[in-house]
Amino acid sequence: MQPRRILEVPIPDGVDPTGDDLELLKAVFQALTALRVSQGRDWLAKVKELEGDGWTVRWGLTWRAEAKRGEEYEEATGKTLDEALNGVAQMVVAEYAGHVP
């Protein structure tokens, strides 16, 4: 049996998580770990192949926000929920600039 490994994650300054917040974070990280492990390691070969061809490969998780009204659709991503929502809001505003609601 492998020894238990624990990941330490810094909490941003000014944030004082409650017990419920900590339980939620723990559950999220456990779910992400389970999702990651269930995918296998095939992606490693693809990263090595790309890097072998001279590419620098980065990846990570992002927030995705979408706005839909009828057939109209906008989508944005961001490192934070605020960034994704602000991005989709800016696209909606830009799309309708000069239009009468």
C-alpha positions in Angstrom: 0.0 0.0 0.0 1.3 3.4 -1.0 1.8 6.0 1.8 -0.9 8.6 1.9 0.0 11.8 0.1 -1.4 15.2 0.9 -1.5 18.3 -1.2 -1.2 21.7 0.5 -3.0 24.5 -1.2 -2.5 28.2 -0.1 -5.7 30.1 0.6 -5.7 33.7 -0.7 -5.0 36.5 1.8 -8.2 37.9 3.4 -10.1 34.6 2.9 -11.3 32.9 6.1 -12.9 29.7 5.0 -15.5 28.1 7.2 -15.6 24.4 8.0 -18.2 23.9 5.2 -15.9 25.8 2.8 -13.0 23.5 3.7 -15.2 20.4 3.3 -16.3 21.6 -0.1 -12.7 22.3 -1.2 -11.6 18.8 0.0 -14.5 17.2 -2.0 -13.7 19.2 -5.1 -10.0 18.2 -5.0 -10.9 14.5 -4.4 -13.3 14.6 -7.4 -10.7 16.3 -9.6 -8.2 13.6 -8.6 -10.6 10.8 -9.4 -11.4 12.3 -12.8 -7.8 12.8 -13.6 -6.8 9.2 -12.6 -9.7 7.7 -14.5 -8.5 9.3 -17.7 -5.2 7.3 -17.7 -1.9 8.7 -18.8 -2.3 8.8 -22.6 -2.1 12.6 -22.6 1.5 12.4 -21.4 2.6 10.8 -24.6 0.9 13.6 -26.6 2.6 16.3 -24.5 6.0 14.6 -25.0 5.4 14.4 -28.7 4.5 18.1 -29.0 7.4 19.1 -26.8 9.7 16.9 -28.9 8.5 18.9 -31.9 9.6 22.1 -30.2 6.3 23.2 -28.7 5.9 24.5 -25.2 2.8 22.9 -23.8 0.7 24.4 -20.9 -2.7 23.3 -19.7 -4.9 24.0 -16.8 -8.5 24.3 -15.6 -10.5 27.4 -16.3 -14.0 28.8 -15.6 -16.4 28.9 -18.5 -19.3 31.3 -18.6 -22.0 31.4 -21.3 -24.9 33.7 -22.1 -27.8 32.5 -24.3 -30.9 34.3 -25.4 -33.0 32.6 -28.1 -30.5 31.7 -30.9 -27.9 34.2 -29.6 -25.0 32.7 -27.7 -21.8 34.0 -26.2 -19.1 32.2 -24.3 -15.9 33.2 -22.4 -13.3 31.5 -20.2 -11.2 32.9 -17.5 -8.8 32.0 -14.6 -11.5 33.1 -12.2 -15.3 33.1 -12.2 -15.3 36.9 -12.2 -13.0 36.9 -15.3 -15.2 34.5 -17.2 -18.4 36.3 -16.4 -16.9 39.8 -17.1 -15.7 38.4 -20.5 -19.1 37.1 -21.5 -20.8 40.3 -20.3 -18.4 42.4 -22.4 -19.2 40.2 -25.5 -22.9 40.7 -25.0 -22.5 44.4 -24.6 -20.3 44.6 -27.7 -22.7 42.5 -29.7 -25.6 44.8 -28.8 -24.0 48.2 -29.0 -26.2 50.4 -31.1 -29.1 47.9 -31.1 -32.5 48.7 -29.6 -33.6 46.1 -27.1 
